[in-house]
Amino acid sequence: MSAGKVFELKVPSLPRLLIPILLLSFLCLTPLGVITTTAASPEATSSASINVKVNHRIEIQSGGSIAIKDTLSLSTNPGEGMEPLQNFSIGFPFKYSSNLDHCFAYETANPEARLRLDSNVGLGRIGFYGVNVIFDPPVNISNGGSYSFTVVFVFSNLISAKGEDTFNLDFPVYPSLTEKSSVCDVTVVLPVEASYNASSHSFNRTTLGSYQTLNHTKAPLEAFVKDFAYLVFKHVDFPLIENEEVRREIILDELGQIHFSDSYQIVNRGVKKLYAISLGLPRGASQVSAWDTFGGLSLSVDEKNVTTYTNVTVAFREALNLGKRGEFTVKYLLPRENHVVREDWRSFNLSLTMLERFHWTVRKLTVSLTSPEGAELVHLRGVNPTVVQKEMFQEKMIFTIFNATSFHSLHFSVAYTYLVFWAAFRPTLWMGLVVVAIGAAVLLRRPLKPAVPIVPTPVDALRRFVDAYEERDRLLGELEMMERQAQKGKIPRHRYKVRRRTLESRLSTLSHDLTDLREEMRSAGARYAEMMGRIEAAEMELEGVEEDTRRIEIRYRRRELSSEAYRRLLEEYHRRRERAKTIVEGLLLRLREEIK
């Protein structure tokens, strides 16, 4: 009986198990039937895969910089649909990242149409440096469409000298992409008059005039390629130079002439001695001269006219050996008609390019522009000045750029107003001085009047003022040092508070005494009043610098300033502080000498 009951219970359980199995099978098979039908439908559009073609062009610049231009052509086949492209990533092996000086992107058909680019974003794998090119608006290449853009990477220190006329180039032979490319055409353009010697890869050589080009094709090019290459070429006169700094001073005078003074600091990285250097100056440069710290340098100039460029070769006083630094300055004039446009009777516009015909990477480029006396700057387009200095009759703008290349957009224009009568300001001033001198001579020939009593030097007041001022500076230094020690926990808190109250009390007394002594000094004569005024102005400058320093430290901690901008501002504030301290120390020294 028990066994029968068990048998009767098992039989009806089989259909209940089969039902969910059949339902599950039906649900799993139904989507497959739908997908197959949809894919087979003639009206459906297949999903697209981008066809990528790359032209990888390596150009060796005079001086040793390397420009790698990657032109990418993106396309789809007719009938293929896809979402509009919003960005595209490309890069190179990470070992070359420290040699990268500049990168940018543009539409191949329109080089002026620059594309937004995010640098140092990686490619999703370790070992690569990547950039992300942003398409705004997104690019539609569906149904057989295509789009082409170019990314330019500028490198330095990829070339090393193997002998006096033999050089080795270490470079990424292919670009690094996140997907496969159907074909990659590689072109290496050697410098003019250079000849190919050897390479780690096979190239086809082509000679066009004075240039040799090397070509190589890779089809297909796999994603995330990390392929290094070397190339050896020969050149009897290839200067391998590192340009540490260029300081360009531009002065626009009252007669409309544009005075240039370019100071260079270069290092010879080649094995061959460097006896001279060739430079390309702007169009119409004239009255060219070269100087170093010992005087004038010999040079050869190829001057033509205002519509052509000027070439100049500067001979060094001593040849530069490997690793030796050379410093020199080239001065010249530029014609007004090439750069200054007169808008109306008092409005002018000055247009200039900071780096023109320049093939080096300049580690630090500083450009200062000084306006004519009496001119008023209205607005500036192109580059934002680092510092603006306003003097009595002139304004000076200073620009500082690091790792500047010829590919940087360094063209700027300045609109200013200027009245023509200012051109006669200096001659009128000199004529006035001559008249004053003649008048003074006439007066001296007249009978002398009773002498005006001479005010004696207030020696006691001078001594008390200098002593009080120096004591105040000493106490301020002691207070500052004590605060640093307290922050580091080097002195007990109670001792710090007691000593601080003592110092602040003494400083308060000294400040009151100095105020009275200043008034006493002012009453001693105009010369002392002028010195007191200069000391007070320097003190105000020091207070302003301290306040500005605290402000940028707060902004830097809030990440409102980049590290480069923070460092640049600190350097400027340090220079302002040192100038103010020098003024005060010089005036105190003069007063101390009068006491003796």
Secondary structure, 3 states (H helix, E strand, C coil): CHHHHHHHHHCCHHHHHHHHHHHHHHHHHHHHHHHHHHHHCCCCCEECCCEEEEEEEEEECCCCCEEEEEEEEEECCCCEECCCEEEEEEEEEHHHHHHEEEEEEEECCEEEEEEEEECCCCCCCCCEEEEEEEEEEEECCCCCCEEEEEEEEEECCCEEECCCCEEEEEEECCCEECCCECEEEEEEECCCCCEEEEECCCCEEEEECCEEEEEEEECCECCCCCCEEEEEEECCCCCCEEEEEEEEEEEECCCCCEEEEEEEEEEECCCCCEEEEEEEEEECCEEEEEEECCEEECEEEECCCCCCEEEEEEEEEEEECCCCEEEEEEEEEECHHHHEEECCCCEEEEEEECCCCCCCCEEEEEEEEECCCCCEEEEEECCCCCEEEECCCCEEEEEEEEEECCCCCCEEEEEEECCHHHHHHHHHHHHHHHHHHHHHHHHHHCCCCCCCCCCCCCHHHHHHHHHHHHHHHHHHHHHHHHHHHHHCCCCCHHHHHHHHHHHHHHHHHHHHHHHHHHHHHHCCCHHHHHHHHHHHHHHHHHHHHHHHHHHHHHHHHCCCCCHHHHHHHHHHHHHHHHHHHHHHHHHHHHHHHHHC
